[in-house]
Amino acid sequence: METEIVSVDNDMDNSVSYQRAVDILKDGGVVAFPTETVYGLGALATDAVAVQRIFEAKGRPSDNPLIVHIGNKEDVNNYAVDVPENAGKLMDAFWPGPLTLVFHKKPGVIAENVTPGFDTVGIRMPDHPVALNLLRTLDGPLAAPSANRSGKPSPTEAAHVMTDLDGRIPLIVDGGRTGVGVESTVLDMTANPPEILRPGGVTREMIEEVIGPVRAEDKSPGVADEEAPRAPGMKYMHYAPESPLFVIRRDAAAIREAVKQLHAEGKRVAVIGPDEFDITEADWYFAAGPLHDNEAMAVNLYSALRQCDLTDADLILAAETDYEGVGQAVMNRLLKAADGKRYDG
């Protein structure tokens, strides 16, 4: 299969490009497209055969659920039942945007392999003109995880998708670099109080300002091997570069000492850290944003991880951030990419 890239201008109709994507989707194929978080790999969420092509292209475990993307708020009622009043408040506040809401699913509409083993479904309305135009032209729901090989860093540019999925999917819609950089927050509206299953671009504080207290998973969520994950990103190692990654405290002196120790062991070291750190001792240093700017770290994290894959580093050190705001999501992704490993010397 030859993978084609079509570029679209966010401010133009590009009806021919959209129609090409829609034709593939309606024919049961998969298409990569940009959202405000990361690039997604979409298939018609009502077509089990099409959805299976997502799992095959990504090499994704079959028990890992998919999020359903819609083009209009009103579409929620086509796929979910018992939608609570608080959900409407959150939709008004954050949709379109990086917030996935989990509801009881309407029987017999969404394909069973979208949410294997569950009677719930995660739904969101993406805040990206290309994604919304595609969804509205299609006039149907798209099941869409990130458009990368399973376990690897999520793609924030069309080139990242091509690196991972060239020859595995027919079409990539290129809408430029994504803006948020980490996946959506997943909030379970079937729990009382609602529970954050995965932190993302909409923070706990933002949610609680609208609907009051919510529960949250601990700082490094996971589930047992025998359990099915309730949301993407909960069970399996995700976002990982090729070389082993370790999270290290955000201290320039500590990072320099770690690099020195690792060099003494004959290891080549790549470092991801703040713009202000000048770790010249590292073999490669990738700046991911200003110190204490968690939003910038979120935007640049996956790109930095992918840059590490272009080196021949034996080991990667990534400076931690704090848990303020979207920092919770950044640390969730870093610890997943490191499989929980920290470098303590």
Phi, psi and omega per residue, in radians:
M1 nan 2.286 3.083
E2 -1.661 2.256 -3.127
T3 -1.597 2.224 -3.133
E4 -1.835 2.464 3.022
I5 -1.950 2.248 3.011
V6 -2.059 2.264 -3.141
S7 -1.637 2.411 3.097
V8 -2.227 2.527 3.064
D9 -1.520 2.210 -3.092
N10 -1.015 -0.401 -3.059
D11 -1.772 0.112 -3.097
M12 -2.130 2.843 -3.069
D13 -1.246 -0.802 3.138
N14 0.846 0.823 -3.011
S15 -1.070 -0.574 -3.126
V16 -1.159 -0.777 3.132
S17 -1.133 -0.753 3.117
Y18 -1.115 -0.716 -3.118
Q19 -1.140 -0.625 3.076
R20 -1.045 -0.793 3.124
A21 -1.130 -0.755 -3.130
V22 -1.104 -0.717 3.137
D23 -1.054 -0.735 3.119
I24 -1.114 -0.784 -3.110
L25 -1.129 -0.766 -3.139
K26 -1.181 -0.390 3.121
D27 -1.557 0.137 3.082
G28 1.559 0.256 3.131
G29 -1.649 -3.097 3.131
V30 -2.078 2.602 -3.120
V31 -2.441 2.355 3.038
A32 -1.575 2.431 -3.088
F33 -2.624 2.729 -3.103
P34 -1.464 2.527 2.894
T35 -2.153 -3.134 3.126
E36 -1.281 -0.271 -3.116
T37 -1.628 -1.286 3.082
V38 -2.456 3.056 3.034
Y39 -1.276 2.403 3.122
G40 -1.896 2.738 3.048
L41 -1.963 1.854 -2.946
G42 -1.781 2.572 2.961
A43 -2.552 2.727 3.122
L44 -1.004 2.105 -3.056
A45 -1.230 -0.201 3.121
T46 -1.661 -0.010 -3.053
D47 -2.041 1.822 -3.069
A48 -1.089 -0.632 -3.141
V49 -1.160 -0.747 3.105
A50 -1.114 -0.754 3.134
V51 -1.069 -0.669 3.122
Q52 -1.057 -0.511 3.123
R53 -1.176 -0.486 3.030
I54 -1.099 -0.873 -3.127
F55 -1.045 -0.693 -3.124
E56 -1.190 -0.767 -3.116
A57 -1.125 -0.696 -3.085
K58 -1.489 -0.354 -2.953
G59 1.190 0.649 -3.014
R60 -1.566 2.387 3.074
P61 -0.996 2.442 -3.009
S62 -1.265 -0.234 3.121
D63 -1.663 0.109 -3.125
N64 -1.595 1.971 -3.004
P65 -1.193 2.799 3.140
L66 -1.975 2.647 3.078
I67 -1.620 2.437 3.127
V68 -1.692 2.220 -3.134
H69 -1.805 2.376 -3.123
I70 -2.228 2.799 -3.079
G71 -1.707 -0.219 -3.137
N72 -2.522 2.516 -3.132
K73 -0.982 -0.681 -3.061
E74 -1.094 -0.347 -3.110
D75 -1.180 -0.314 3.138
V76 -0.909 -0.737 -3.069
N77 -1.203 -0.218 3.064
N78 -1.354 -0.363 -2.986
Y79 -2.198 -0.165 -3.085
A80 -2.306 2.713 3.070
V81 -2.217 2.849 3.120
D82 0.961 0.786 3.125
V83 -1.294 2.054 -3.060
P84 -1.312 2.820 -3.136
E85 -1.037 -0.675 -3.141
N86 -1.074 -0.539 3.105
A87 -1.119 -0.690 3.097
G88 -1.076 -0.678 3.105
K89 -1.114 -0.705 3.142
L90 -1.207 -0.675 3.087
M91 -1.082 -0.743 3.128
D92 -1.116 -0.614 -3.079
A93 -1.427 -0.615 -2.915
F94 -2.213 -0.048 3.096
W95 -1.836 2.393 -0.076
P96 -1.204 2.563 -3.120
G97 2.925 3.117 -2.996
P98 -1.456 0.957 3.104
L99 -2.302 2.088 3.057
T100 -1.766 2.263 3.128
L101 -1.920 2.271 -3.115
V102 -1.702 2.196 -3.123
F103 -2.215 2.919 2.889
H104 -1.188 2.303 -3.055
K105 -1.493 2.613 3.077
K106 -1.240 2.198 -3.061
P107 -1.071 2.442 2.960
G108 1.324 0.260 -3.132
V109 -1.960 -1.065 3.127
I110 -1.350 2.393 -3.138
A111 -1.027 2.474 -3.060
E112 -1.073 -0.565 -3.094
N113 -1.363 -0.031 3.008
V114 -1.246 -0.729 3.131
T115 -2.282 1.221 -3.000
P116 -1.053 2.138 3.073
G117 1.473 0.032 -3.103
F118 -2.111 2.653 3.030
D119 -1.745 0.307 3.118
T120 -2.050 2.841 3.107
V121 -2.529 2.413 3.060
G122 -1.602 2.267 -3.077
I123 -2.251 2.439 3.010
R124 -2.563 2.790 3.082
M125 -2.013 1.859 -3.030
P126 -1.209 2.592 -3.126
D127 -1.778 1.161 3.112
H128 -2.535 2.255 -3.065
P129 -1.048 -0.611 -3.142
V130 -1.209 -0.800 3.125
A131 -1.069 -0.788 -3.112
L132 -1.158 -0.705 3.118
N133 -1.120 -0.715 3.120
L134 -1.110 -0.815 -3.118
L135 -1.109 -0.699 -3.102
R136 -1.319 -0.558 3.052
T137 -1.203 -0.708 3.102
L138 -1.182 -0.652 -3.079
D139 1.016 0.863 3.125
G140 -2.873 2.906 -3.102
P141 -1.488 2.494 3.085
L142 -1.993 2.149 2.907
A143 -1.359 2.238 -3.003
A144 -2.674 1.772 2.905
P145 -1.435 -3.106 3.096
S146 -1.145 2.570 -3.007
A147 -1.590 1.111 3.134
N148 -2.438 2.926 2.974
R149 -1.145 2.433 -3.034
S150 -0.985 2.310 3.115
G151 1.619 -0.283 -3.091
K152 -1.555 2.907 3.107
P153 -0.998 2.433 -3.133
S154 -1.171 2.660 -3.080
P155 -1.558 2.275 3.069
T156 -1.940 0.023 3.063
E157 -2.460 2.714 3.131
A158 -1.062 -0.574 3.134
A159 -1.095 -0.581 3.095
H160 -1.133 -0.702 3.114
V161 -1.092 -0.779 -3.131
M162 -1.074 -0.693 3.109
T163 -1.008 -0.745 -3.050
D164 -1.496 -0.633 -2.913
L165 -2.098 0.195 3.107
D166 -0.992 2.208 -3.132
G167 1.492 -0.082 -3.119
R168 -1.873 -0.320 3.131
I169 -2.365 2.721 -3.061
P170 -1.426 -0.521 -2.941
L171 -2.584 2.418 2.976
I172 -2.113 2.155 3.047
V173 -1.603 1.999 -3.061
D174 -1.611 1.931 3.090
G175 -1.997 0.387 3.138
G176 1.537 -3.036 -3.116
R177 -1.297 2.503 -3.141
T178 -1.339 2.819 -2.979
G179 -1.730 -0.669 -3.089
V180 -1.477 -0.783 2.994
G181 1.650 -0.429 3.019
V182 -2.144 2.746 -3.031
E183 -1.126 2.925 -3.064
S184 -1.159 2.694 2.925
T185 -1.176 2.398 3.073
V186 -1.952 2.088 -3.086
L187 -2.088 2.108 -3.123
D188 -1.449 1.866 -3.131
M189 -1.474 -0.060 3.080
T190 -1.510 -0.159 3.106
A191 -1.619 2.766 3.117
N192 -2.316 1.905 -0.032
P193 -1.259 2.913 3.096
P194 -0.940 2.595 -3.046
E195 -2.162 2.294 3.052
I196 -1.370 2.016 3.129
L197 -1.573 -0.479 3.089
R198 -2.579 2.173 3.095
P199 -1.272 2.654 -3.130
G200 -2.792 -2.612 -3.021
G201 -1.181 -0.449 3.025
V202 -1.691 2.013 -2.988
T203 -1.443 2.875 3.091
R204 -0.997 -0.738 -3.126
E205 -1.081 -0.698 3.128
M206 -1.131 -0.735 3.130
I207 -1.127 -0.788 -3.067
E208 -1.185 -0.435 3.047
E209 -1.132 -0.442 -3.075
V210 -1.658 -0.755 -3.006
I211 -2.163 0.029 -3.118
G212 1.567 -2.903 -2.980
P213 -1.042 2.446 3.002
V214 -2.284 2.802 3.050
R215 -1.606 2.804 3.106
A216 -2.489 2.597 3.007
E217 -1.131 2.869 3.074
D218 -1.180 -3.129 -2.987
K219 -1.238 -0.274 3.098
S220 -2.360 1.236 -3.007
P221 -1.115 2.671 3.083
G222 -2.940 2.994 3.077
V223 -2.346 2.768 -3.136
A224 -1.137 2.729 -3.074
D225 -0.992 -0.614 -3.060
E226 -1.453 -0.123 -3.110
E227 -1.646 2.605 3.006
A228 -1.516 2.400 3.136
P229 -1.247 2.480 3.135
R230 -1.414 -0.335 -3.129
A231 -2.576 2.732 3.090
P232 -1.026 2.540 3.055
G233 1.497 0.030 -3.065
M234 -1.578 -0.542 -2.958
K235 -1.852 -0.878 -2.932
Y236 -1.628 2.762 2.999
M237 -1.081 2.285 -3.076
H238 -2.289 2.869 2.906
Y239 1.115 0.266 -2.941
A240 -1.486 2.337 2.985
P241 -1.302 3.112 -3.082
E242 -1.198 -0.720 -3.115
S243 -1.522 2.671 3.104
P244 -1.006 2.377 -3.125
L245 -1.999 2.412 3.079
F246 -2.202 2.378 3.033
V247 -1.468 2.360 -3.121
I248 -2.266 2.632 -3.109
R249 -1.088 2.631 -3.019
R250 -1.436 1.344 -3.104
D251 -2.540 2.055 -3.026
A252 -1.041 -0.724 -3.126
A253 -1.127 -0.719 3.133
A254 -1.130 -0.669 3.137
I255 -1.187 -0.740 3.108
R256 -1.058 -0.736 3.133
E257 -1.138 -0.678 3.109
A258 -1.120 -0.748 3.111
V259 -1.074 -0.736 3.118
K260 -1.042 -0.797 -3.141
Q261 -1.108 -0.740 -3.113
L262 -1.205 -0.647 3.058
H263 -1.087 -0.646 3.117
A264 -1.114 -0.429 3.093
E265 -1.561 0.060 3.112
G266 1.427 0.340 -3.095
K267 -1.732 2.484 3.017
R268 -1.597 2.343 -2.933
V269 -2.168 2.271 2.949
A270 -1.832 2.498 -3.123
V271 -2.201 2.373 2.990
I272 -1.960 2.188 -3.088
G273 -2.825 -3.026 -3.111
P274 -1.184 2.751 3.114
D275 -0.994 -0.616 -3.007
E276 -1.295 -0.342 3.140
F277 -1.401 2.259 3.130
D278 -1.992 1.342 -3.049
I279 -1.516 1.308 -3.104
T280 -1.187 -0.307 3.136
E281 -1.217 -0.443 -3.138
A282 -1.220 2.653 3.079
D283 -1.216 -0.582 3.059
W284 -2.487 2.413 3.069
Y285 -2.246 2.193 -3.132
F286 -2.040 1.953 3.135
A287 -1.346 2.326 -3.051
A288 -2.023 0.205 3.113
G289 2.325 2.879 -3.128
P290 -1.093 2.625 3.099
L291 -0.954 2.328 3.120
H292 1.209 0.151 3.079
D293 -1.714 1.507 -3.059
N294 -1.163 -0.535 3.110
E295 -1.121 -0.728 3.115
A296 -1.156 -0.692 3.097
M297 -1.054 -0.708 3.119
A298 -1.092 -0.765 -3.119
V299 -1.105 -0.670 -2.972
N300 -1.736 -0.137 -2.991
L301 -1.024 -0.957 -3.049
Y302 -1.153 -0.619 3.089
S303 -1.096 -0.721 3.121
A304 -1.125 -0.717 3.103
L305 -1.085 -0.691 3.119
R306 -1.231 -0.568 3.053
Q307 -1.100 -0.625 3.094
C308 -1.058 -0.580 3.136
D309 -1.199 -0.286 3.110
L310 -1.521 -0.038 3.094
T311 -1.785 3.086 3.005
D312 -1.955 0.693 3.112
A313 -1.125 2.496 3.047
D314 -1.475 -0.382 -3.037
L315 -2.751 2.572 3.141
I316 -2.105 2.318 3.014
L317 -1.909 2.214 3.115
A318 -2.066 2.143 -3.136
A319 -1.202 2.293 3.122
E320 -1.216 2.833 2.986
T321 -2.051 3.139 3.055
D322 -1.497 3.134 -3.067
Y323 -1.766 0.291 3.126
E324 -1.315 2.372 3.059
G325 0.980 -2.246 -3.107
V326 -1.282 -0.099 3.035
G327 -1.007 -0.548 3.062
Q328 -1.017 -0.763 3.139
A329 -1.216 -0.705 3.138
V330 -1.060 -0.823 -3.128
M331 -1.180 -0.609 3.044
N332 -0.996 -0.811 -3.113
R333 -1.225 -0.712 -3.140
L334 -1.099 -0.791 -3.119
L335 -1.187 -0.571 3.044
K336 -1.166 -0.761 -3.141
A337 -1.119 -0.570 3.139
A338 -1.538 -0.036 -3.035
D339 0.935 0.632 3.090
G340 1.464 -0.009 -3.039
K341 -1.365 2.330 3.002
R342 -2.075 2.571 3.105
Y343 -1.706 2.047 -3.134
D344 -2.051 0.228 3.108
G345 1.536 nan nan
